[in-house]
Amino acid sequence: MGNRDMPEGRPRAEQPAGDGVHGAVSVADEENPFADPGLPPHEHRIQDIDERAAKRSERAVAFLFTVSMLAFPLGHLSAMNFALGLTLGVALFCIGAGAVHWARTLMSDVEIADDRHPIEASPEVRAKVHADFRQGAAESGFGRRKLIRNTLLGAMALVPLTGLMLLGGLGPAPGTKLRHTLWAKGKRLVNMNTGQPLRPEDVAVGSLTFAMPDGLAEHDEDFQNEIAKAALMVIRLQPDDIKDKRELDWSHQGVVAYSKICTHVGCPISLYEQQTHHVLCPCHQSTFDLTDGARVIFGPAGHALPQLRIGVDSEGYLQALGDFEEPVGPAFWERG
């Protein structure tokens, strides 16, 4: 233990002699100002001498652990960020408060003075540590006080379940939901600004128009999730400028349609260079060549923008001839 100052108001010569641990300063140490004054007499807690008080503390600790167990399912029922954060905080606080109350009222608090020893432990020291650990485990009452033990194990067992709710916030699971959008054969291309269906003559050469599937409206409950996958760029090029044969086959009179979602981290692409027919993502400057299958020519994007095959219906409006043939946006672990 560390050294302590002598009590004030009493001459050193009048200090009673002791054993250097629980007594005061011995006569031989009176002239040593750095002598170890020892430890004060141990004072027993009420729980040490009254089993009823110990039982009350045990019930208080068990109550805190029980509140922790109840907090987890309450937050998961609503699945709201605020409720999950609040109940997770309450659950963890109750586990910590219960552990602190347990240690302060029921575990042994006897102060022990021990000499410093070399860093490398000798066999005797290791044996002593093991013995002290077993003694501490016995004094903690973990095996004897089953109510505390069982409620603590129950509270700790529910903590990992919170990770399952956090995984749900990473986005939709891979599969059909990520691979498909609202585009389907016969879906008209609707101007996102005017809400009107597009005709080929509405798209001028060198212009950029943003489109969405017919039937999708901003007031729809799932609009944000669906438009994040289905947003479309419609550009009219001179057919002679198109280098990629498939791109030419999937266009209509030079009108091509590509996903608006950048394949790097999913930012919406909105910058178009008319002279070069390049589109630029404003987030990280990924650049795509629309005359060559929207391949990446600069930046961190990993693959080209998916193209939507289009044509015209019987009324002369631009329509999709199917969904994208590959997932839109950033790559994910099931991309084939």
BELVENWO-V192639 format. One record per pair of residues at least 12 apart in sequence whose ideal C-beta (glycine too) atoms are under 7 Angstrom apart, sorted by sequence separation. I is the first residue (numbers start at 0). J is the second residue. D is the distance in whole Angstrom. If there is no record, write none. Layout:
# BELVENWO-V192639
I_J_D / I_J_D
This chain:
# BELVENWO-V192639
24_36_6 / 74_86_3 / 268_280_5 / 269_281_6 / 276_288_7 / 277_289_7 / 285_297_7 / 286_298_6 / 307_319_6 / 308_320_4 / 23_36_6 / 73_86_5 / 74_87_6 / 197_210_6 / 276_289_5 / 284_297_7 / 285_298_3 / 293_306_7 / 308_321_6 / 23_37_6 / 215_229_7 / 266_280_5 / 276_290_5 / 284_298_5 / 285_299_6 / 22_37_5 / 71_86_6 / 211_226_6 / 238_253_5 / 266_281_7 / 283_298_6 / 285_300_4 / 19_35_6 / 21_37_6 / 70_86_4 / 237_253_6 / 266_282_4 / 283_299_6 / 287_303_7 / 307_323_6 / 12_29_7 / 20_37_5 / 21_38_5 / 196_213_7 / 212_229_5 / 236_253_5 / 263_280_7 / 287_304_5 / 11_29_6 / 19_37_5 / 20_38_6 / 190_208_6 / 191_209_4 / 211_229_6 / 235_253_5 / 264_282_7 / 280_298_7 / 305_323_4 / 21_40_6 / 70_89_4 / 71_90_5 / 191_210_6 / 211_230_6 / 235_254_5 / 236_255_6 / 261_280_4 / 17_37_6 / 70_90_4 / 190_210_6 / 191_211_5 / 211_231_7 / 263_283_6 / 305_325_5 / 189_210_6 / 209_230_7 / 210_231_4 / 233_254_6 / 234_255_6 / 261_282_7 / 188_210_4 / 189_211_6 / 209_231_7 / 263_285_5 / 305_327_5 / 67_90_4 / 189_212_7 / 209_232_6 / 210_233_5 / 233_256_5 / 189_213_5 / 232_256_7 / 261_285_6 / 207_232_6 / 208_233_4 / 231_256_5 / 232_257_5 / 67_93_4 / 186_212_5 / 187_213_4 / 66_93_5 / 67_94_5 / 186_213_6 / 207_234_6 / 231_258_7 / 232_259_5 / 231_259_6 / 302_330_7 / 64_93_7 / 206_235_6 / 230_259_4 / 301_330_6 / 63_93_4 / 64_94_7 / 182_212_6 / 230_260_6 / 2_33_6 / 5_36_6 / 107_138_4 / 181_212_4 / 202_233_6 / 204_235_5 / 106_138_6 / 203_235_6 / 257_289_7 / 2_35_6 / 3_36_5 / 63_96_5 / 64_97_5 / 106_139_5 / 202_235_4 / 204_237_7 / 227_260_7 / 2_36_7 / 63_97_4 / 181_215_6 / 255_289_7 / 105_140_6 / 263_298_7 / 197_233_7 / 232_268_7 / 240_276_7 / 257_293_5 / 263_299_5 / 60_97_5 / 63_100_7 / 230_267_6 / 263_300_4 / 0_38_7 / 262_300_5 / 261_300_6 / 262_301_6 / 60_100_5 / 236_276_6 / 262_302_5 / 59_100_6 / 60_101_5 / 262_304_6 / 188_231_7 / 56_100_7 / 181_225_5 / 188_233_6 / 101_147_6 / 232_278_7 / 246_292_5 / 258_304_5 / 182_229_6 / 245_292_7 / 257_304_5 / 258_305_5 / 56_104_4 / 57_105_7 / 180_228_4 / 181_229_5 / 242_290_5 / 243_291_5 / 56_105_6 / 180_229_4 / 241_290_6 / 242_291_5 / 243_292_4 / 257_306_5 / 209_259_6 / 240_290_5 / 256_306_7 / 255_306_7 / 256_307_4 / 53_105_6 / 199_251_6 / 202_254_5 / 199_252_5 / 236_289_7 / 256_309_5 / 236_290_6 / 199_254_5 / 234_289_6 / 254_309_7 / 249_306_6 / 46_104_5 / 251_309_6 / 46_105_6 / 249_308_4 / 250_309_7 / 251_310_5 / 44_104_7 / 94_154_5 / 246_306_6 / 249_309_7 / 251_311_6 / 94_155_7 / 254_317_7 / 265_328_5 / 44_108_7 / 207_271_4 / 265_329_5 / 258_323_7 / 264_329_6 / 251_317_7 / 262_328_6 / 263_329_6 / 260_327_5 / 262_329_6 / 41_109_6 / 188_256_7 / 205_273_4 / 260_328_4 / 262_330_7 / 41_110_7 / 258_327_4 / 38_110_5 / 38_112_6 / 87_161_6 / 231_307_6 / 83_164_6 / 61_146_5 / 65_150_6 / 68_153_5 / 61_147_6 / 64_150_4 / 68_154_5 / 71_157_4 / 78_164_7 / 57_144_6 / 60_147_5 / 64_151_5 / 67_154_4 / 57_146_6 / 61_150_5 / 64_153_7 / 68_157_6 / 71_160_6 / 75_164_6 / 57_147_6 / 64_154_4 / 71_161_7 / 20_112_5 / 228_327_5 / 228_328_7 / 0_112_5 / 199_311_7 / 198_315_6 / 198_316_6 / 199_317_6 / 197_316_7 / 198_317_7 / 196_316_4 / 197_317_5 / 188_309_7 / 182_307_6 / 187_316_5 / 188_317_4 / 187_317_7 / 188_318_7 / 187_318_5 / 188_319_7 / 186_318_6 / 185_318_6 / 186_319_5 / 184_319_7 / 183_319_7 / 184_320_6 / 182_319_5 / 184_321_5 / 183_321_7 / 183_322_6 / 182_322_5 / 182_323_7 / 180_322_6 / 179_322_6 / 180_323_6 / 180_327_7 / 178_326_5 / 177_326_6 / 177_331_6 / 173_331_6 / 173_332_6 / 173_333_4
